[in-house]
Amino acid sequence: LALRGLDALPPAPQARPGTRTLALTLLGGAALLTVVGAVTFVPRWQLASLTPNEAGNVQAVLKLPGLKAQAERSGTKEAYLAWGKAAFDSNTFDQAVTAYGSALKLDPRQPEALRRLGILLLTRGEQTGQAISAEDAQRAALLIRTGAQLAPQEPESQLLLGFALARFGEDQAALAALERYRTLDPKGRDADDLITALRARLNTSDPALRVYAASCASCHGPGGGGGTGPSLRASTLTRAALAQVITQGKGAMPAYPDLEADELDALLTLLEGWQREGQ
């Protein structure tokens, strides 16, 4: 794996001589953010009022100064990866760039660092309000692809690869990667909206799949197997009962009374076919 530059980042302490450099000029000139201040402890009762993800982010932020100091003191890739993971997971992205970049300078075959630096570069426009260059977009794609090649069985590899491919208009490949992500992590919901959008774009010639992707897949899963909503393949509802639920709603299920008659008919035929397959 031949990688270049990361010139914007400081050199990793105690780096081995002759280590190959990295193939990316990352978020240019990103300064290292050091967390300082008096807050080093959050009472358990305060954490209890947060969602699990929010509490985890708070804990990760509180760990950053210690992880940063440990990484700079030891100079090991493991310490830099631990710092980078905590920074990325707590949305402290400038620290994540520095930590992951330092880890890659020590060992460029780090899939987590590669794919996460790639997605940070690819989404820099959302963070800074400035569009990235075509060259940087290609570099970001290379990092994400390389990370996925090194760790194809890690769900995040396929998730970020799918997001990147969708940005480049490679809808079919993006959908394949995101469906692979869902296979590797059946409980993962991070790709639901994008899977729905991709299926809608790819199925413009099939009215049933188009309607399903636009209105149903986000809850019932891209293939009707269930998600936040029940599996439609396991449903025993009659065609008439399905039509009533779709047009009038039921419980948490919203109503879709504005479907055209031919759209509803095609959708019902699709759902009946899935019911037969699921039996």
C-alpha positions as CSV (number, residue, x, y, z in Angstrom):
1,L,0.0,0.0,0.0
2,A,1.8,3.1,-1.2
3,L,0.6,6.2,0.6
4,R,1.8,9.9,0.5
5,G,1.9,13.1,2.5
6,L,-0.4,14.1,5.5
7,D,1.9,17.1,5.5
8,A,-0.6,19.2,7.5
9,L,-0.2,16.9,10.5
10,P,2.7,17.0,13.0
11,P,5.0,14.0,12.9
12,A,4.2,11.1,15.2
13,P,6.5,10.9,18.2
14,Q,9.0,8.0,18.1
15,A,7.9,7.0,14.6
16,R,10.1,4.2,13.1
17,P,12.5,5.4,10.4
18,G,11.6,4.7,6.9
19,T,7.8,4.4,7.5
20,R,5.9,5.0,4.3
21,T,4.0,8.2,4.1
22,L,0.3,8.5,3.4
23,A,-1.6,9.1,0.1
24,L,-3.7,12.1,1.3
25,T,-3.4,15.7,2.1
26,L,-6.1,15.8,4.8
27,L,-8.1,18.7,6.1
28,G,-5.5,21.3,5.4
29,G,-3.9,22.9,8.4
30,A,-6.3,21.4,10.9
31,A,-4.9,22.4,14.3
32,L,-4.8,20.0,17.2
33,L,-7.7,20.7,19.6
34,T,-6.7,20.2,23.2
35,V,-9.5,19.8,25.7
36,V,-8.9,22.0,28.7
37,G,-11.0,23.2,31.6
38,A,-12.2,22.2,35.0
39,V,-14.8,19.6,34.0
40,T,-13.2,16.2,34.5
41,F,-16.2,14.4,36.1
42,V,-19.9,14.2,35.3
43,P,-22.2,12.9,38.1
44,R,-23.9,9.6,37.4
45,W,-27.3,11.3,37.8
46,Q,-26.6,13.7,35.0
47,L,-25.4,10.9,32.7
48,A,-28.6,9.0,33.6
49,S,-30.7,11.8,32.1
50,L,-28.9,11.3,28.7
51,T,-29.5,8.7,26.0
52,P,-26.9,5.9,25.9
53,N,-25.3,7.5,22.8
54,E,-25.2,11.0,24.5
55,A,-23.7,9.6,27.7
56,G,-21.2,7.7,25.7
57,N,-20.2,10.8,23.8
58,V,-19.8,12.7,27.1
59,Q,-17.6,9.9,28.5
60,A,-15.5,9.9,25.3
61,V,-14.9,13.6,25.5
62,L,-13.8,13.4,29.1
63,K,-11.3,10.7,28.1
64,L,-9.7,12.7,25.3
65,P,-7.0,14.6,27.3
66,G,-5.8,11.4,28.9
67,L,-5.8,9.5,25.6
68,K,-4.0,12.3,23.8
69,A,-1.3,12.4,26.5
70,Q,-0.9,8.7,26.5
71,A,-0.6,8.6,22.7
72,E,2.0,11.4,22.7
73,R,3.9,9.8,25.5
74,S,4.0,6.2,24.2
75,G,4.0,7.0,20.5
76,T,2.4,3.6,19.7
77,K,-0.2,3.1,17.0
78,E,-2.5,1.4,19.5
79,A,-2.5,4.5,21.6
80,Y,-3.1,6.8,18.6
81,L,-6.0,4.6,17.4
82,A,-7.6,4.7,20.9
83,W,-7.4,8.5,20.9
84,G,-8.7,8.7,17.3
85,K,-11.6,6.4,18.0
86,A,-12.7,8.4,21.1
87,A,-12.3,11.7,19.2
88,F,-14.2,10.5,16.2
89,D,-17.0,8.9,18.2
90,S,-17.4,12.2,20.2
91,N,-17.4,14.3,17.0
92,T,-14.1,16.0,17.9
93,F,-13.0,15.6,14.4
94,D,-9.8,17.7,14.4
95,Q,-8.4,15.5,17.1
96,A,-9.5,12.4,15.2
97,V,-7.6,13.7,12.1
98,T,-4.4,14.2,14.1
99,A,-4.6,10.9,16.0
100,Y,-5.5,8.7,13.0
101,G,-3.0,10.4,10.9
102,S,-0.3,9.7,13.4
103,A,-1.4,6.1,13.6
104,L,-1.1,5.7,9.8
105,K,2.4,7.2,9.8
106,L,3.4,4.3,12.1
107,D,1.5,1.7,10.1
108,P,-0.5,2.6,7.0
109,R,-2.5,-0.6,7.0
110,Q,-5.1,0.5,9.6
111,P,-8.6,0.1,8.1
112,E,-10.5,2.1,10.8
113,A,-8.1,5.1,10.4
114,L,-8.2,4.9,6.6
115,R,-11.9,4.8,6.2
116,R,-12.6,7.4,8.9
117,L,-10.1,9.9,7.6
118,G,-11.5,9.3,4.1
119,I,-15.1,10.1,5.2
120,L,-13.9,13.2,7.1
121,L,-12.3,14.5,4.0
122,L,-15.2,13.6,1.7
123,T,-17.7,15.4,4.0
124,R,-15.5,18.4,4.7
125,G,-17.9,20.6,2.8
126,E,-20.6,20.0,5.4
127,Q,-18.2,20.9,8.2
128,T,-16.6,24.0,6.6
129,G,-19.1,25.2,4.1
130,Q,-16.5,24.9,1.3
131,A,-16.7,22.3,-1.5
132,I,-13.7,20.0,-1.7
133,S,-11.7,19.7,-4.9
134,A,-12.1,16.8,-7.3
135,E,-8.6,15.7,-6.4
136,D,-9.4,15.5,-2.6
137,A,-12.6,13.7,-3.4
138,Q,-10.7,11.0,-5.2
139,R,-8.2,10.8,-2.4
140,A,-11.0,10.4,0.1
141,A,-12.5,7.6,-2.1
142,L,-9.2,5.9,-2.2
143,L,-8.8,5.9,1.5
144,I,-12.3,4.5,2.1
145,R,-12.0,1.8,-0.6
146,T,-8.6,0.8,0.8
147,G,-10.1,0.6,4.3
148,A,-12.9,-1.6,3.0
149,Q,-10.5,-3.9,1.2
150,L,-8.4,-4.4,4.3
151,A,-11.4,-5.1,6.5
152,P,-14.4,-6.2,4.4
153,Q,-16.1,-8.0,7.2
154,E,-16.3,-4.9,9.5
155,P,-19.8,-3.3,9.1
156,E,-18.4,0.3,9.2
157,S,-16.2,-0.5,6.2
158,Q,-19.2,-1.3,4.1
159,L,-21.3,1.5,5.6
160,L,-18.8,4.2,4.7
161,L,-18.0,2.6,1.4
162,G,-21.7,2.8,0.5
163,F,-22.0,6.4,1.5
164,A,-18.9,7.3,-0.6
165,L,-20.0,5.4,-3.7
166,A,-23.5,7.1,-3.5
167,R,-21.7,10.5,-3.5
168,F,-20.0,9.5,-6.7
169,G,-23.3,8.4,-8.3
170,E,-22.4,4.7,-8.2
171,D,-25.8,3.7,-7.0
172,Q,-25.7,0.0,-7.7
173,A,-22.4,-0.5,-6.0
174,A,-23.4,1.7,-3.1
175,L,-26.6,-0.3,-2.6
176,A,-24.6,-3.5,-2.6
177,A,-22.2,-2.2,0.0
178,L,-25.0,-0.9,2.2
179,E,-26.9,-4.1,2.0
180,R,-23.7,-5.9,3.0
181,Y,-23.5,-3.6,6.0
182,R,-27.0,-4.6,7.0
183,T,-26.0,-8.3,6.7
184,L,-23.0,-7.8,8.8
185,D,-24.9,-5.7,11.4
186,P,-28.6,-6.6,11.3
187,K,-29.4,-4.1,14.0
188,G,-27.6,-1.2,12.2
189,R,-30.0,1.6,11.1
190,D,-27.5,4.1,9.9
191,A,-28.1,3.3,6.2
192,D,-31.9,3.1,6.1
193,D,-32.6,6.4,4.6
194,L,-29.9,6.1,1.9
195,I,-30.9,2.5,1.0
196,T,-34.5,3.8,0.5
197,A,-33.3,6.6,-1.7
198,L,-31.0,4.4,-3.7
199,R,-33.8,1.8,-4.3
200,A,-36.1,4.5,-5.4
201,R,-33.6,5.8,-7.9
202,L,-32.7,2.3,-9.2
203,N,-36.3,1.1,-9.5
204,T,-37.9,4.0,-11.4
205,S,-39.0,1.5,-14.0
206,D,-40.9,-0.7,-11.5
207,P,-43.8,1.2,-9.9
208,A,-44.2,-1.2,-7.0
209,L,-40.5,-1.1,-6.0
210,R,-40.5,2.7,-6.5
211,V,-43.5,3.2,-4.2
212,Y,-42.1,0.7,-1.6
213,A,-38.7,2.3,-1.6
214,A,-40.1,5.8,-1.1
215,S,-42.8,5.0,1.4
216,C,-42.2,1.7,3.2
217,A,-38.5,0.6,3.2
218,S,-37.3,2.9,5.9
219,C,-39.5,1.1,8.4
220,H,-40.1,-2.4,7.0
221,G,-36.5,-2.9,5.6
222,P,-35.2,-2.6,2.0
223,G,-36.5,-6.1,1.1
224,G,-39.6,-6.2,3.4
225,G,-37.8,-8.3,6.0
226,G,-38.6,-5.9,8.8
227,G,-36.9,-3.0,10.7
228,T,-38.5,-0.6,13.0
229,G,-41.7,-2.0,11.5
230,P,-42.7,-5.6,11.3
231,S,-41.6,-8.0,8.5
232,L,-44.0,-7.8,5.6
233,R,-42.8,-11.2,4.4
234,A,-44.2,-12.8,7.6
235,S,-47.5,-10.9,7.3
236,T,-50.7,-13.0,7.0
237,L,-53.0,-10.1,6.0
238,T,-55.2,-10.5,3.0
239,R,-54.9,-8.2,0.0
240,A,-58.0,-6.2,1.2
241,A,-56.6,-5.9,4.8
242,L,-53.2,-4.7,3.4
243,A,-54.9,-2.1,1.3
244,Q,-56.9,-0.8,4.3
245,V,-53.7,-0.5,6.4
246,I,-51.8,1.3,3.6
247,T,-54.5,3.8,2.8
248,Q,-55.9,4.4,6.3
249,G,-52.9,3.6,8.5
250,K,-52.9,1.6,11.8
251,G,-51.2,2.3,15.1
252,A,-47.7,3.7,14.3
253,M,-48.2,3.0,10.6
254,P,-49.0,6.3,8.7
255,A,-51.7,6.4,6.1
256,Y,-51.0,6.8,2.4
257,P,-54.4,7.8,1.0
258,D,-52.9,9.7,-2.0
259,L,-51.4,6.7,-3.8
260,E,-52.7,6.3,-7.3
261,A,-54.9,3.2,-7.9
262,D,-52.3,1.6,-10.2
263,E,-49.5,2.3,-7.7
264,L,-51.5,0.7,-4.8
265,D,-52.4,-2.3,-7.0
266,A,-48.7,-2.8,-7.9
267,L,-47.6,-2.5,-4.3
268,L,-50.2,-5.0,-3.1
269,T,-49.1,-7.5,-5.7
270,L,-45.5,-7.0,-4.6
271,L,-46.4,-7.6,-0.9
272,E,-48.4,-10.7,-1.7
273,G,-45.5,-12.1,-3.6
274,W,-43.3,-11.5,-0.6
275,Q,-45.8,-13.2,1.7
276,R,-45.7,-16.3,-0.5
277,E,-41.9,-16.2,-0.5
278,G,-41.9,-15.9,3.3
279,Q,-44.2,-18.9,3.9
